Amino acid sequence: MNRLLVRLTAVALQVLAAQLAVHAAAARDASPPVPPQKAETTVPVEPAPNSEATSTFKPVPPPAVDLSRPPDPSRPADISKPAGLPNDAELSKPEQPAASSPNPDVKPATAAAPATPGPPPDLAYGAFQRGFYLTAMGEAIKRVEATKDPVAMTLLGQIYDNGLGVPEDKVQAAQWYAEAAKRGDPNAMFSYGMAKITGAGVPKDESGGMLLLNQAAALKVPQASYNLGIIALRPVNGAPDYVTAFKRFSEAAAFNSGDALYSLGILTHDGKGVPADERKAADYFHRAAEAGNLDAMVEYGIALFNGQGVQRDEELAADWFERAADRGSPIARNRLARLYAAGAGIAPNPILACMWHILAKAGGLDDRQLDEFMARQTPEVQQAAMLGARAHGL
């Protein structure tokens, strides 16, 4: 669907460019003709040494991803559903069967045992899912007051932690996490552990926070395993512990964590913690991309284009770059611009090449070769590209 929308945009932009060209031609009729200059239609890019690529175009690999960054304390805590909360139950009553006259020739069947009643609907989390945060808070407070429910306490902590419907309050959030963790909720152990490590709402206590994260990871909280992997890559003293990081990322990847799968791909590609293996790395990138990880979409697109660990497929590479570009990745937008400029894996289109280049530059990624490519285009193509970029949020 995204590619279809882009194709429709391309057609519209080409029509606009043609209209602009007609107006420009009319204006030029009144002035002396200028000898036309032949414009190049591809962006020459020198192939990397030992490359088996048959095209003159080869995407430049993105900058190395630094996995040694500690967790960003400014990033909101994961607000996925805490473990132990049942799915919202269907509240409507089943239709009653129509009454019928008894048949004397039919022996009545033995009555079945009554079904075991399912869990009651989770009104607090149901409201949270729909964005009714104050309602969710009210329902959670009822449960805390009635049963001291630790899962409801964790939900209250998340609401205060992220300022959902109420002013952000890290102190209140930490207090709720602490009480829920004391009562055994795994997600609260993770959240309170992160609060201790970062000093969010409580005095900083890295050793205490690490203890809580390890407890949460043992209880299968994927965010805890992932963050322990990140921490292993940047210990206080000594070299990064890639083996431990790989182990922790693997734990989180078992729950289809896109971030963890991407991290496994980086470590496997670079041979850190495990032997380097392009095929396994490409598989990790593919799984992470399918799970929605933006950086993995770019890495998998590069692997497909260059045939690194997977069968070379320029068209599929362009599709992954386009998905990531639509979601705002400057690297993907730059690679997609190059593909449109060179006509590699996708039909050449100077308008879209310039449009994605403009958007990539706006995201902080310069490209001298694409600057030169765009400078060689007609004013009509440049104007259409700028209009397209503005339509994409420039």
C-alpha positions in Angstrom: 0.0 0.0 0.0 2.8 2.4 0.9 4.6 1.7 -2.4 1.3 2.3 -4.3 0.8 5.6 -2.6 4.4 6.6 -3.5 3.8 5.6 -7.1 0.6 7.7 -7.2 2.6 10.6 -5.8 5.2 10.1 -8.4 2.6 10.2 -11.2 1.1 13.4 -9.7 4.5 15.0 -9.4 5.4 14.1 -13.0 2.2 15.6 -14.2 3.0 18.7 -12.2 6.5 18.8 -13.7 5.1 18.6 -17.2 2.7 21.5 -16.5 5.5 23.5 -15.1 7.6 22.7 -18.2 4.8 24.0 -20.5 4.7 27.3 -18.6 8.4 27.5 -18.6 8.5 26.8 -22.4 6.0 29.6 -23.0 8.2 32.0 -21.0 11.3 30.9 -22.9 9.7 31.7 -26.3 10.2 35.4 -25.7 13.9 35.0 -25.0 16.9 33.8 -27.1 17.2 30.0 -27.1 19.9 28.5 -24.8 21.8 25.5 -26.1 20.6 22.5 -24.1 23.0 20.7 -21.8 23.1 16.9 -21.5 22.3 15.9 -18.0 23.5 12.7 -16.4 20.7 10.4 -15.2 22.7 8.3 -12.8 24.8 9.0 -9.7 28.2 7.4 -10.2 29.4 5.6 -7.1 32.6 3.7 -7.1 32.1 0.0 -6.2 33.7 -1.2 -3.0 36.9 -3.4 -3.5 36.2 -7.1 -4.2 32.5 -6.3 -4.8 30.6 -8.7 -7.0 27.9 -6.1 -7.7 27.0 -5.8 -11.3 25.5 -2.4 -11.0 27.6 0.8 -10.8 25.4 1.7 -7.8 26.2 0.4 -4.3 24.6 1.9 -1.2 27.1 3.1 1.2 26.8 1.2 4.5 25.3 3.3 7.3 27.4 4.4 10.2 28.4 1.7 12.7 25.7 1.4 15.3 27.0 2.0 18.8 25.5 -0.6 21.1 27.4 0.7 24.0 25.0 3.5 24.8 23.4 3.2 28.2 19.6 3.2 28.2 18.3 6.7 27.6 16.6 7.8 30.9 14.6 10.4 28.9 12.9 7.7 26.9 9.4 6.8 28.3 9.2 3.4 30.0 7.7 0.7 27.9 3.9 0.9 28.4 3.1 -2.5 27.0 0.6 -4.5 28.9 2.0 -5.7 32.2 2.2 -9.5 32.7 -0.7 -11.0 34.3 -3.4 -8.7 33.0 -6.1 -10.7 31.2 -7.4 -9.7 27.8 -10.6 -7.6 27.8 -13.5 -9.9 27.9 -16.5 -9.6 25.6 -19.1 -7.8 27.7 -22.1 -8.5 25.5 -24.4 -11.4 26.4 -24.6 -14.3 24.0 -27.9 -14.6 22.1 -30.4 -16.9 23.7 -31.5 -19.8 21.4 -35.1 -19.6 20.2 -37.6 -21.6 22.2 -38.9 -24.8 20.5 -41.6 -27.4 21.3 -40.3 -30.5 23.0 -40.1 -33.7 20.9 -41.4 -36.7 22.9 -39.4 -39.1 20.7 -36.1 -37.5 21.6 -34.5 -38.5 24.8 -33.1 -35.4 26.7 -29.4 -35.2 26.7 -27.5 -35.2 29.9 -26.8 -31.7 31.0 -23.2 -30.6 30.5 -21.2 -29.4 33.5 -21.4 -25.6 33.8 -18.4 -23.9 32.2 -15.7 -22.6 34.4 -16.2 -18.8 34.6 -13.3 -16.9 32.9 -11.5 -14.0 34.4 -13.4 -10.8 34.9 -12.9 -8.1 32.3 -9.9 -5.9 33.1 -11.6 -2.5 33.0 -8.4 -0.6 34.0 -6.2 -1.9 31.2 -9.1 -1.8 28.8 -9.5 1.9 29.4 -5.7 2.3 29.3 -5.5 0.7 25.8 -8.2 3.1 24.5 -6.4 6.2 25.9 -8.9 6.8 28.7 -6.1 7.3 31.3 -8.1 8.9 34.0 -10.7 6.1 33.8 -7.9 3.6 33.9 -6.4 5.3 36.9 -9.8 5.2 38.7 -10.3 1.5 38.0 -6.8 0.7 39.1 -7.2 2.6 42.4 -10.4 0.6 43.0 -8.5 -2.6 42.6 -5.6 -1.5 44.8 -8.0 -0.5 47.6 -10.0 -3.7 47.3 -7.3 -6.3 46.9 -3.9 -4.6 46.9 -3.5 -5.8 43.3 0.2 -5.3 42.4 -0.6 -5.3 38.6 -2.9 -2.4 39.1 -0.1 -0.7 41.1 2.2 -1.1 38.2 -0.3 0.4 35.9 -0.6 3.5 38.1 3.2 3.7 38.1 3.2 3.7 34.3 0.5 6.4 34.2 2.5 8.7 36.5 5.9 7.8 34.9 4.7 8.9 31.4 2.4 11.7 32.4 -0.7 10.0 30.8 -3.7 12.1 31.7 -1.9 13.5 34.8 1.3 15.6 35.2 4.4 13.4 35.0 5.6 12.5 38.5 8.6 10.2 38.7 8.5 10.1 42.5 4.9 8.9 42.6 5.7 6.4 39.8 8.7 5.0 41.7 6.6 4.6 44.9 3.9 2.6 43.0 6.6 0.5 41.3 8.3 -0.2 44.6 5.1 -1.4 46.3 4.2 -3.6 43.3 7.7 -5.0 43.1 7.5 -5.9 46.8 4.3 -7.8 46.1 5.9 -9.8 43.3 4.9 -8.1 40.0 7.7 -8.8 37.4 7.1 -5.7 35.3 7.3 -3.5 38.5 10.6 -5.1 39.3 11.9 -4.0 35.9 10.5 -0.5 36.1 11.7 0.1 39.7 15.1 -1.4 38.8 15.4 1.1 35.9 14.3 4.0 38.2 17.1 3.0 40.7 19.7 2.7 37.9 18.8 6.1 36.4 17.9 7.9 39.6 14.4 8.7 38.4 12.2 9.6 41.4 14.5 7.7 43.8 18.1 8.0 44.9 20.4 6.4 42.3 21.3 2.8 43.3 22.9 0.9 40.4 23.6 -2.3 42.4 20.0 -2.4 43.7 18.7 -1.7 40.3 20.7 -4.4 38.7 19.4 -6.9 41.3 15.8 -6.0 40.4 16.6 -6.2 36.6 18.1 -9.7 37.1 15.0 -10.8 39.1 12.7 -9.4 36.3 14.7 -11.1 33.6 14.5 -14.5 35.5 10.7 -14.0 35.4 10.8 -13.6 31.6 10.4 -9.8 31.3 12.0 -9.1 27.8 12.7 -5.4 28.5 14.8 -6.4 31.5 16.9 -8.9 29.5 17.3 -6.3 26.7 18.5 -3.6 29.1 20.9 -6.0 30.9 22.4 -6.7 27.4 22.8 -3.0 26.8 24.4 -2.6 30.3 26.8 -5.5 29.6 28.2 -3.6 26.6 29.2 -0.7 28.9 30.4 -1.9 32.2 31.8 0.5 34.7 35.3 -1.0 34.4 36.9 -3.2 31.7 36.0 -4.1 28.2 32.4 -4.7 27.0 31.1 -8.2 27.8 29.8 -9.2 24.4 29.1 -12.8 25.4 26.7 -11.7 28.2 25.2 -9.1 26.0 24.5 -11.7 23.3 22.9 -14.0 25.9 20.7 -11.3 27.3 19.6 -10.1 23.8 18.7 -13.7 22.9 16.5 -13.9 26.0 14.6 -10.8 24.9 14.5 -12.0 21.2 12.6 -15.1 22.3 9.7 -12.7 22.8 10.2 -11.2 19.3 11.7 -7.9 20.6 12.7 -6.0 17.5 15.4 -4.1 19.4 16.9 -7.3 20.7 16.8 -9.0 17.3 18.5 -6.0 15.7 21.2 -6.0 18.4 21.8 -9.7 17.8 22.2 -8.9 14.1 24.8 -6.2 14.8 26.8 -8.5 17.1 26.6 -11.4 14.7 27.6 -9.3 11.7 30.6 -7.8 13.6 31.6 -11.2 15.2 31.3 -9.9 18.8 30.4 -12.4 21.4 29.8 -15.0 18.6 31.6 -15.9 15.4 30.8 -13.5 12.5 28.1 -14.9 10.2 26.6 -12.8 7.5 23.7 -15.3 6.9 22.7 -15.4 10.6 23.1 -11.6 10.8 20.8 -11.1 7.8 18.2 -13.4 9.4 18.3 -11.4 12.6 17.9 -8.1 10.7 15.0 -9.6 8.7 13.2 -10.8 11.8 13.8 -7.4 13.5 12.6 -5.5 10.5 9.4 -7.6 10.4 9.0 -6.8 14.1 9.1 -3.1 13.2 12.6 -2.0 14.1 13.5 0.9 11.8 17.3 0.5 11.8 16.9 -3.2 11.0 14.8 -2.3 7.9 17.8 -0.3 6.6 20.3 -3.0 7.5 18.2 -5.7 5.8 17.7 -3.6 2.7 21.5 -3.1 2.4 22.0 -6.9 2.9 19.5 -7.6 0.1 21.0 -5.0 -2.3 24.5 -6.3 -1.8 23.7 -10.0 -1.4 25.3 -10.2 2.0 24.0 -13.3 3.8 20.9 -13.4 1.5 20.2 -13.8 -2.2 20.7 -10.5 -3.9 17.4 -8.8 -4.6 17.5 -5.1 -5.5 13.8 -4.8 -5.9 13.1 -6.2 -2.5 15.9 -4.0 -1.1 14.1 -0.9 -2.5 10.9 -2.0 -0.9 12.5 -2.2 2.6 14.2 1.2 2.1 10.8 2.6 1.1 9.1 1.2 4.2 11.8 2.8 6.4 11.8 6.0 4.4 8.1 6.4 4.9 8.7 6.1 8.7 11.2 8.9 8.6 14.7 7.2 8.5 17.2 9.6 7.0 19.5 6.8 6.0 16.7 5.0 4.2 15.6 8.2 2.5 19.2 8.7 1.3 19.5 5.1 0.0 16.1 5.4 -1.7 17.1 8.6 -3.4 20.2 6.9 -4.8 18.1 4.0 -6.1 15.7 6.3 -7.9 18.6 8.3 -9.3 20.4 5.3 -10.6 17.4 3.2 -11.5 18.7 0.3 -9.5 16.0 -2.1 -8.2 13.3 0.5 -9.1 12.4 2.5 -12.1 14.5 5.7 -12.4 12.6 8.8 -11.4 14.5 12.1 -10.9 11.6 13.8 -9.2 11.4 11.1 -6.4 15.2 10.9 -6.3 15.4 14.6 -5.5 12.4 14.5 -3.2 13.9 11.8 -1.0 17.3 13.5 -1.1 15.7 16.7 0.2 14.0 14.8 3.0 17.2 13.0 3.9 19.1 16.3 4.1 16.4 17.7 6.3 17.1 14.8 8.6 20.8 15.6 8.8 22.2 13.3 6.1 24.2 15.2 3.4 25.2 13.6 0.1 27.4 15.6 -2.3 26.8 13.3 -5.2 23.0 13.7 -4.9 23.5 17.5 -4.5 25.2 17.4 -7.9 22.6 15.2 -9.4 19.8 17.5 -8.2 21.7 20.6 -9.5 21.7 19.0 -13.0 17.9 18.7 -13.1 15.5 21.1 -14.7 13.8 23.8 -12.5 10.5 22.0 -13.1 11.9 18.7 -11.7 13.4 20.5 -8.7 10.2 22.4 -8.0 8.1 19.2 -8.2 10.5 17.4 -5.9 10.3 20.2 -3.3 6.5 20.1 -3.4 6.6 16.4 -2.9 9.0 16.8 0.1 6.6 19.3 1.6 3.7 16.8 1.2 5.8 14.4 3.2 6.1 16.8 6.1 9.2 18.9 5.2 
